[in-house]
Amino acid sequence: MINEGGGHGLPPAPTAAQALAAPGADAARPVVPSLPPSPPTRIRIPALGVDAPVTGLALDPDGHLEPPPPAEPNLAGWYRAGTTPGQRGTAVMAGHVDTRQGPAVFYRLGDLRRGDHLEVTRQDGSSAHFTVDAVETYRRSDFPDHTVYAAAPDAQLRLITCGGGYREPEGYDGNVVVFAHLVRAVRA
């Protein structure tokens, strides 16, 4: 469950870093031309039955990515000061694994497998289609900021939710991170 007392468990927000290949990424994969910036409006993950609206997220005073409002468990969030999904670079989206009301938008995120597909619809009418490279779980205390948030030479996406063990009042002790790359861009 989400610790609604502020300990939401999301890792620190992205910072500028060197380009780095995502875990599980194939260095020989073809690079798909990226899209221009446009905010995401919806994310679809067919393997999980996810079809959710997207809102912009900011940073809290401690520099951590704020989660989407817990009152809207089917809402995913995008780090609005960062790269947009489909744009060259590393885009970051986050969602709750659960709330006090039950499972939330990214409840089954850890069930994704390499090769699974997802789609992000964008405000300009375009869509960015991604393939999963890897799914990793990291302890919050050992969260690899550089690996997750590093700048990318192509269009990549990270999906993040809470994971690992849960204890009151601290909340989850880890994060599930999905690493994905752009495989198709549909322009408006």
Rosetta blueprint (number, residue, H / E / L):
1 M L
2 I L
3 N L
4 E L
5 G L
6 G L
7 G L
8 H L
9 G L
10 L L
11 P L
12 P E
13 A L
14 P L
15 T L
16 A L
17 A L
18 Q L
19 A L
20 L L
21 A L
22 A L
23 P L
24 G L
25 A L
26 D L
27 A L
28 A L
29 R L
30 P L
31 V L
32 V L
33 P L
34 S L
35 L L
36 P L
37 P L
38 S L
39 P L
40 P E
41 T E
42 R E
43 I E
44 R E
45 I E
46 P H
47 A H
48 L H
49 G L
50 V E
51 D E
52 A E
53 P E
54 V E
55 T E
56 G E
57 L E
58 A L
59 L E
60 D L
61 P L
62 D L
63 G L
64 H E
65 L E
66 E L
67 P L
68 P L
69 P L
70 P L
71 A L
72 E L
73 P L
74 N L
75 L L
76 A E
77 G E
78 W E
79 Y E
80 R L
81 A L
82 G L
83 T L
84 T L
85 P L
86 G L
87 Q L
88 R L
89 G E
90 T E
91 A E
92 V E
93 M E
94 A E
95 G L
96 H L
97 V L
98 D E
99 T E
100 R L
101 Q L
102 G E
103 P E
104 A L
105 V L
106 F L
107 Y L
108 R L
109 L H
110 G H
111 D H
112 L L
113 R L
114 R L
115 G L
116 D L
117 H E
118 L E
119 E E
120 V E
121 T E
122 R E
123 Q L
124 D L
125 G L
126 S L
127 S E
128 A E
129 H E
130 F E
131 T E
132 V E
133 D E
134 A E
135 V E
136 E E
137 T E
138 Y E
139 R E
140 R H
141 S H
142 D H
143 F L
144 P L
145 D H
146 H H
147 T H
148 V H
149 Y H
150 A L
151 A L
152 A L
153 P L
154 D L
155 A E
156 Q E
157 L E
158 R E
159 L E
160 I E
161 T E
162 C E
163 G E
164 G E
165 G E
166 Y E
167 R E
168 E L
169 P L
170 E L
171 G E
172 Y E
173 D E
174 G E
175 N E
176 V E
177 V E
178 V E
179 F E
180 A E
181 H E
182 L E
183 V E
184 R E
185 A E
186 V E
187 R L
188 A L
